[in-house]
Amino acid sequence: MSVFSATDVRRPAGYLLLRQRHGLNCLPHHVESSITHGTRQTHTTPSKTEEIYPRTYWPGEDDFAHLEFALKREGVHLQLLRALLPQLPADAVVAYLQSKPTGAYARRIWFLYEGFSGQRLNLPDATQGNYVDLLDPQEYYTGATTRSSRHRVNVNLPGTLAFCPLVRRTKTLKTAEAKQLEQRCQKVIEGIPPELYARALQFLYTKETKSSYAIERETPDQKRSQKFADALRDASQRDYLLKGTLVALQHAIVDPRFANTGWRDSNNEQNYVGRSVGVSDQEVHFISPRPQDLPELMSAFLDASRRILNSSTHPVIAAAVIAYSFVFLHPFSDGNGRLHRFLIHYVLSFRRFAPDGVVFPISATMLHRPQDYDASLESFSKPLLPLVEYALDANGRMTVLNDTRDFYRYIDCTFLAEMLFSFVEETIEKELPAEILFLQQYDNARLLMRDVVDLPNRLADLFVRLCLQNTGALSKIKRQLPEFAVLSNQEIAGLEAAVAKAFALKSKK
């Protein structure tokens, strides 16, 4: 074991040391450890935990000692392990494993080494020692368990070795699960008056469609809006974890000129998210996988997503993992954001989180909380950006210069799941009741308005909308519209009073 010199202030350990020592281009882990002369300390920020250990914890200089330290104290960093383990000499791995034939961490390393390298080591199958979990179920949300008898390891990844987003069991998520939001959603829906139920459901589908497009600053034509709403309504009836189904849905919701015949490799397009900051400069916010990497990545994503969809993982967590992984893969030239939000509804519908046939307008909540929604996306895109080497030509076409495939395989979705729970809770507790109340108030306004003037439906709808835009009163400009030319000032005042009463508004008059 190395002895610290008097000049050593702090030395990296675990994954941080391995990343630096081997020059690994990896996304940062949620924990970074170091060893110092001082006392045990923990510093936590929203994005990272820094663990500082006294020098008695120093594992030594050996790579395998730091791997064990990391697995024991820092959890599982699949992207780093995928990058590192195949680099280690097979004879060194064999020697390490032979020195610890029943070691729990050694058997995990053995399983991952063979899985990531594709190389079967010259070792007989393990015959001693209890089976050990690959992921600690107290620390992670896990998947169905299969046994690797060769390594005596319980393989409980939520996905697969080829694609496996992870979610840690944080206090925030445990609290969110305990709220049983699905029961609250059921009660809100059951509280809709029977005479309003069908209209309320239609209204919610329309609201979700408009809000999802509005997040992208788009206003779809009636045909595309209807196709998106129809897809939401039938979400649980179709399998959307198939390439053909997703391609068909993208065709339905985007301008036909920008629809893809397959993933982006079909037109070899490297897409990215950014904005112009000058005549010839682009500020890049997010870079998606290279088009040539998509066939393998999307196949692995669909396979892992199907496992997660059919697991016992909480529906909101499953929706976060599947939907956010999709948007980070960005498999299409256009429509990825809308499909990402559609997949949230697909998972929640498939898992019966809401009553059959019900969609709640989660996109409206995201639209009202743009900073929080952006923060959820940036939790992955910001640390990713410095790791991607790229070039932009004069026309804004991007070329990614380094191998980036593995960045998208093992996303830490913990914060994303926490944020989605927050969006879902606000939608159920605030947005959904508010939309139902709006319909009730709207119907009441129409009844009160008929006591003044029995307007045709279109004019009555227009009058209500215009009044709501102006705090209960028709503006002077809108009074000049030909639709209202036949109304007297007294009738307009009476109609305004009806709207203000129904919606509990204070008129500007």
C-alpha positions in Angstrom: 0.0 0.0 0.0 1.3 3.4 -1.0 2.3 5.8 1.8 1.1 9.4 1.5 3.8 12.0 1.5 3.6 15.2 3.4 2.8 17.1 0.2 -0.1 14.9 -0.7 -3.3 16.9 0.0 -5.9 14.9 -1.8 -5.7 11.9 -4.0 -8.5 10.6 -6.3 -9.8 7.1 -5.6 -12.2 4.7 -7.2 -13.8 5.6 -10.5 -12.2 9.1 -10.5 -8.7 7.6 -10.3 -9.4 5.0 -12.9 -10.8 7.5 -15.3 -7.8 9.8 -14.9 -5.2 7.0 -15.0 -6.6 5.3 -18.1 -7.6 8.5 -19.9 -11.2 7.4 -20.2 -13.7 9.7 -22.0 -16.7 9.1 -19.7 -19.6 11.0 -18.4 -19.0 11.9 -14.7 -20.3 9.6 -12.1 -22.7 10.8 -9.4 -20.1 10.2 -6.8 -16.4 11.2 -6.8 -14.1 10.0 -4.0 -10.7 11.2 -2.8 -8.3 10.4 0.1 -6.8 13.0 2.3 -5.0 13.4 5.6 -8.1 15.0 7.1 -11.4 13.6 8.4 -14.3 11.8 6.7 -16.4 14.4 4.8 -19.3 14.4 2.4 -20.2 17.4 0.2 -23.4 17.2 -1.8 -24.7 19.3 -4.7 -27.7 18.7 -6.8 -25.6 17.0 -9.5 -22.8 15.3 -7.6 -21.7 13.9 -4.2 -18.0 14.3 -3.2 -16.8 11.8 -0.7 -13.6 12.5 1.2 -12.0 9.7 3.1 -9.1 9.6 5.6 -5.9 8.0 4.3 -6.7 4.7 6.2 -9.2 4.1 3.3 -6.6 4.3 0.6 -7.0 1.0 -1.4 -3.5 1.0 -2.8 -2.2 1.5 -6.4 -3.7 -1.5 -8.0 -6.5 -1.1 -10.5 -8.5 -4.0 -9.1 -8.3 -2.5 -5.6 -9.9 0.7 -6.9 -12.5 -1.2 -8.8 -13.5 -2.9 -5.6 -13.4 0.4 -3.7 -15.7 1.9 -6.4 -18.2 -0.9 -6.5 -18.4 -1.0 -2.7 -18.6 2.8 -2.1 -19.7 4.5 -5.3 -22.2 2.1 -7.0 -22.1 1.0 -10.6 -20.7 3.2 -13.4 -21.5 1.1 -16.4 -20.0 3.4 -19.0 -16.7 3.5 -17.3 -16.6 -0.2 -16.7 -17.5 -0.8 -20.4 -14.6 1.4 -21.4 -12.1 0.1 -18.8 -12.5 -3.6 -18.4 -11.7 -4.7 -22.0 -8.5 -2.7 -21.8 -7.2 -4.8 -18.8 -4.9 -7.7 -19.7 -6.7 -11.0 -19.6 -3.9 -12.7 -17.6 -4.0 -9.9 -15.0 -7.8 -10.3 -14.7 -7.4 -14.1 -14.3 -4.7 -13.6 -11.6 -6.9 -11.2 -9.7 -10.0 -13.5 -9.9 -7.9 -16.5 -8.8 -6.7 -14.6 -5.7 -10.3 -14.0 -4.7 -12.3 -17.1 -5.9 -15.4 -16.3 -3.7 -15.1 -12.5 -3.6 -18.4 -10.7 -4.2 -16.9 -7.8 -6.0 -14.5 -10.1 -7.9 -17.4 -12.1 -9.3 -19.2 -8.9 -10.4 -16.0 -7.7 -12.1 -15.6 -11.1 -13.8 -19.2 -11.1 -15.1 -18.8 -7.5 -16.5 -15.4 -8.2 -18.0 -16.6 -11.1 -20.0 -19.9 -9.3 -20.9 -18.2 -6.2 -22.1 -15.1 -7.7 -23.7 -16.9 -10.7 -25.3 -13.9 -12.7 -24.2 -14.3 -15.9 -22.1 -11.5 -16.1 -19.6 -9.5 -19.3 -19.1 -11.3 -20.0 -15.8 -13.7 -22.8 -14.7 -17.2 -21.8 -13.7 -17.5 -20.7 -10.0 -18.7 -23.4 -7.7 -18.4 -21.7 -4.3 -19.9 -18.7 -2.6 -23.4 -17.3 -2.5 -24.9 -15.6 -5.5 -24.4 -11.9 -5.4 -26.6 -9.2 -6.9 -25.0 -7.2 -9.8 -26.9 -4.1 -8.6 -27.7 -3.5 -4.9 -31.5 -3.4 -4.8 -31.3 -1.2 -1.8 -29.5 1.4 -3.9 -30.9 1.0 -7.4 -34.2 0.2 -9.0 -33.6 -3.2 -10.5 -35.1 -5.4 -13.1 -36.1 -9.1 -13.3 -33.3 -11.3 -12.1 -31.6 -14.0 -14.2 -28.8 -16.1 -12.8 -25.3 -16.3 -14.3 -24.2 -19.7 -12.9 -20.7 -19.3 -14.3 -20.1 -16.2 -12.2 -22.7 -16.9 -9.4 -24.1 -13.5 -10.0 -27.8 -12.4 -10.0 -28.1 -10.2 -13.1 -30.7 -7.7 -12.1 -30.1 -4.8 -14.5 -33.3 -3.0 -15.5 -32.0 -3.1 -19.1 -29.2 -5.0 -20.7 -25.5 -4.7 -20.9 -25.9 -3.1 -24.3 -28.3 -0.4 -23.0 -29.1 0.2 -19.4 -30.2 3.6 -17.9 -30.1 3.5 -14.1 -32.1 5.1 -11.4 -30.9 5.3 -7.8 -33.3 4.9 -4.9 -33.1 8.5 -3.5 -35.1 9.9 -0.7 -37.0 12.1 -3.1 -38.1 9.0 -5.2 -39.1 7.0 -2.2 -41.2 9.9 -1.0 -42.8 10.3 -4.4 -43.7 6.6 -4.6 -45.3 6.7 -1.2 -47.7 9.4 -2.3 -49.6 6.9 -4.5 -50.4 9.4 -7.2 -52.2 6.9 -9.3 -54.9 6.7 -6.6 -55.2 10.4 -6.5 -55.5 10.5 -10.2 -58.3 7.9 -10.0 -60.2 10.1 -7.5 -59.9 13.2 -9.6 -61.3 11.4 -12.6 -64.1 9.8 -10.6 -65.0 13.3 -9.5 -65.9 14.5 -13.0 -69.7 14.9 -13.3 -71.1 12.2 -15.6 -72.6 14.8 -18.0 -69.1 16.3 -18.4 -67.0 13.2 -18.6 -66.9 12.6 -22.4 -66.2 16.3 -23.1 -63.6 16.4 -20.4 -61.6 13.5 -21.9 -61.8 15.1 -25.4 -60.7 18.4 -23.9 -57.7 16.8 -22.2 -56.5 15.1 -25.4 -56.7 18.4 -27.2 -54.9 20.2 -24.4 -52.1 17.7 -24.3 -51.7 17.8 -28.1 -51.5 21.6 -28.2 -49.2 21.8 -25.2 -46.8 19.3 -26.6 -46.5 21.2 -29.9 -46.3 24.5 -28.0 -43.2 23.4 -26.2 -41.6 23.1 -29.6 -43.0 26.5 -30.5 -45.1 24.9 -33.2 -48.8 25.2 -34.1 -49.8 22.0 -36.1 -52.5 21.9 -38.7 -55.8 20.3 -37.8 -54.9 17.0 -39.5 -51.6 16.5 -37.6 -53.3 17.6 -34.3 -56.0 15.0 -34.8 -53.5 12.3 -35.6 -51.5 13.1 -32.4 -54.6 13.1 -30.3 -55.8 9.8 -31.8 -52.4 8.3 -31.1 -52.6 9.4 -27.4 -56.1 8.0 -27.2 -55.1 4.6 -28.6 -51.7 4.5 -26.9 -52.3 1.4 -24.8 -53.7 -0.5 -27.7 -50.5 -0.5 -29.8 -46.9 -1.5 -29.4 -44.8 1.6 -29.6 -41.6 -0.1 -28.8 -41.2 -1.2 -32.4 -39.2 0.6 -35.1 -42.1 0.5 -37.6 -44.6 1.9 -35.2 -42.4 4.8 -34.1 -41.6 5.6 -37.7 -45.3 5.6 -38.6 -46.1 7.9 -35.7 -43.3 10.3 -36.7 -44.8 10.4 -40.2 -48.2 11.3 -38.7 -47.1 14.2 -36.5 -44.4 16.1 -38.5 -44.5 17.9 -41.8 -44.2 15.2 -44.5 -41.2 16.9 -46.0 -39.2 16.2 -42.8 -40.4 12.7 -42.1 -37.9 9.8 -42.1 -38.2 6.4 -43.8 -36.3 4.9 -40.8 -33.9 6.2 -38.2 -31.6 9.1 -39.1 -29.1 6.7 -40.7 -31.6 6.4 -43.6 -30.6 10.0 -44.6 -27.3 10.2 -42.8 -28.3 13.2 -40.8 -26.4 14.3 -37.7 -28.8 16.4 -35.7 -28.2 18.7 -32.7 -30.1 21.3 -30.7 -28.7 24.8 -30.7 -29.4 28.4 -31.6 -27.8 31.1 -33.8 -25.8 33.7 -31.9 -24.7 35.6 -34.9 -24.7 35.6 -38.6 -22.4 32.6 -38.9 -22.2 31.2 -35.3 -24.2 28.5 -33.6 -24.5 27.9 -29.8 -24.8 24.1 -29.5 -26.8 22.8 -26.5 -27.1 19.1 -27.3 -25.6 16.6 -29.7 -27.3 13.4 -30.6 -25.6 10.1 -31.5 -24.0 9.8 -34.9 -26.4 8.4 -37.5 -24.3 5.4 -38.2 -24.6 4.4 -34.5 -28.4 4.5 -34.4 -29.3 1.1 -35.7 -27.4 -0.7 -33.0 -28.3 1.8 -30.3 -32.0 1.9 -31.1 -32.2 -1.8 -31.3 -30.6 -2.0 -27.8 -32.9 0.8 -26.6 -36.1 -1.0 -27.7 -35.0 -4.3 -26.2 -34.1 -2.6 -22.8 -37.3 -0.5 -22.9 -39.5 -3.5 -23.4 -37.9 -5.1 -20.3 -38.4 -2.0 -18.3 -42.0 -1.5 -19.5 -42.9 -5.0 -18.4 -41.1 -4.8 -15.1 -42.4 -4.0 -11.6 -40.6 -0.6 -11.6 -43.0 2.2 -10.7 -44.8 3.5 -13.9 -43.5 7.0 -13.5 -39.9 5.8 -13.2 -40.3 3.5 -16.1 -41.8 6.4 -18.2 -38.9 8.6 -17.3 -36.3 6.0 -18.2 -37.9 5.1 -21.6 -39.0 8.6 -22.7 -35.9 10.5 -21.8 -33.6 7.9 -23.2 -35.5 8.2 -26.5 -35.2 12.0 -26.7 -31.5 11.8 -26.0 -31.1 9.2 -28.8 -32.9 11.7 -31.0 -33.5 9.0 -33.7 -35.5 11.2 -36.1 -34.8 14.4 -38.0 -37.9 16.1 -36.5 -40.5 15.3 -33.9 -38.3 13.7 -31.2 -39.6 16.0 -28.4 -43.2 15.3 -29.2 -42.5 11.6 -29.4 -40.6 11.7 -26.1 -43.7 13.2 -24.4 -45.9 10.8 -26.2 -43.9 7.9 -24.8 -44.5 9.2 -21.3 -48.2 8.8 -21.9 -47.7 5.4 -23.6 -45.9 4.0 -20.6 -48.3 5.4 -18.1 -51.3 4.2 -20.1 -49.8 0.7 -20.7 -49.1 0.4 -17.0 -52.6 1.6 -16.1 -51.3 4.5 -14.0 -54.5 6.5 -15.0 -57.9 5.1 -15.7 -58.4 3.6 -19.1 -59.0 6.2 -21.8 -57.7 9.1 -19.7 -54.7 11.3 -20.6 -53.7 14.1 -18.3 -52.0 17.1 -19.7 -48.5 16.7 -18.4 -47.1 18.8 -21.3 -49.2 21.7 -20.1 -47.3 21.5 -16.8 -44.0 21.3 -18.6 -45.0 24.3 -20.7 -45.8 26.2 -17.5 -42.4 25.2 -16.0 -40.0 25.6 -18.8 -36.9 26.1 -16.6 -37.6 22.8 -14.8 -38.2 21.0 -18.0 -35.0 22.4 -19.5 -33.1 21.5 -16.3 -34.3 17.9 -16.7 -32.9 17.8 -20.3 -29.7 19.6 -19.4 -28.9 17.2 -16.6 -27.6 14.9 -19.4 -26.9 17.3 -22.2 -24.6 19.7 -20.3 -22.1 17.1 -19.0 -22.2 15.4 -22.4 -21.3 18.4 -24.5 -17.6 18.7 -23.5 -17.0 15.1 -24.4 -18.2 15.3 -28.0 -15.8 16.5 -30.7 -17.5 18.0 -33.7 -17.2 20.4 -36.6 -19.8 22.7 -38.1 -19.7 23.7 -41.8 -20.9 27.1 -43.2 -24.4 25.7 -43.6 -24.7 24.5 -40.0 -24.2 20.9 -40.9 -22.5 19.0 -38.1 -20.0 16.2 -38.2 -19.2 14.3 -34.9 -15.5 13.5 -34.9 -15.1 11.0 -32.1 -16.8 7.8 -31.0 -19.8 8.8 -28.8 -22.0 5.6 -28.8 -21.4 4.6 -25.2 -22.4 8.0 -23.8 -26.0 7.3 -24.5 -26.2 3.7 -23.3 -26.0 4.1 -19.5 -27.7 7.4 -18.6 -28.2 8.2 -14.9 -32.0 8.9 -15.0 -32.4 9.5 -11.3 -32.9 13.3 -11.5 -35.1 12.8 -14.6 -37.4 10.4 -12.7 -37.6 12.9 -9.8 -38.5 15.7 -12.2 -41.1 13.6 -14.0 -42.7 12.7 -10.6 -42.9 16.4 -9.9 -44.5 17.1 -13.3 -47.0 14.2 -12.8 -47.9 15.3 -9.3 -48.6 18.9 -10.3 -50.6 17.8 -13.3 -52.8 15.6 -11.1 -53.1 18.0 -8.2 -53.4 21.3 -10.1 -53.6 21.1 -13.9 -56.1 18.3 -14.2 -58.6 19.7 -11.6 -58.1 23.2 -13.2 -59.0 21.9 -16.6 -62.1 20.1 -15.3 -63.1 23.2 -13.4 -62.7 25.3 -16.5 -65.2 23.1 -18.4 -67.7 23.4 -15.6 -67.3 27.2 -15.5 -67.5 27.4 -19.3 -70.8 25.5 -19.3 -72.1 27.7 -16.5 -71.1 30.8 -18.5 -73.0 29.6 -21.5 -76.1 29.0 -19.4 -76.0 32.5 -17.9 -75.3 34.1 -21.3 -78.5 32.5 -22.7 -80.5 34.5 -20.2 -79.1 37.6 -21.9 -78.8 36.7 -25.6 -79.0 33.2 -27.1 -76.0 33.5 -29.3 -75.1 30.9 -31.9 -72.5 28.4 -30.6 -69.6 29.8 -32.6 -70.2 33.4 -31.5 -70.8 32.4 -27.9 -67.5 30.5 -27.8 -65.7 33.4 -29.4 -67.2 35.8 -26.9 -66.1 33.7 -23.9 -62.6 33.3 -25.2 -62.2 37.0 -25.9 -63.5 37.9 -22.4 -61.2 35.5 -20.7 -58.2 37.0 -22.6 -59.2 40.4 -21.2 -60.1 39.6 -17.5 -63.9 39.3 -18.1 -64.5 42.2 -20.5 -64.7 42.5 -24.2 -62.0 45.0 -25.3 -62.9 48.1 -27.3 -61.2 46.7 -30.4 -63.0 43.3 -30.2 -66.3 45.1 -29.8 -65.9 46.3 -33.3 -65.8 42.8 -34.7 -68.6 42.2 -37.2 -69.7 39.2 -35.2 -70.9 41.4 -32.4 -72.2 44.4 -34.4 -75.8 43.4 -33.8 -75.4 43.5 -30.0 -76.4 46.5 -28.0 -74.0 47.9 -25.3 -76.5 46.7 -22.7 -76.4 43.1 -24.1 -72.6 43.1 -24.3 -72.5 44.3 -20.7 -74.9 41.5 -19.7 -72.8 38.9 -21.5 -69.6 40.1 -19.9 -71.3 39.9 -16.5 -72.3 36.3 -17.2 -68.8 35.3 -18.1 -67.3 37.2 -15.1 -69.7 35.5 -12.7 -69.2 32.0 -14.1 -65.4 32.3 -13.9 -65.3 34.4 -10.7 -63.5 37.2 -12.5 -63.4 40.8 -11.6 -64.4 42.9 -14.7 -62.0 45.7 -15.8 -65.0 48.0 -15.8 
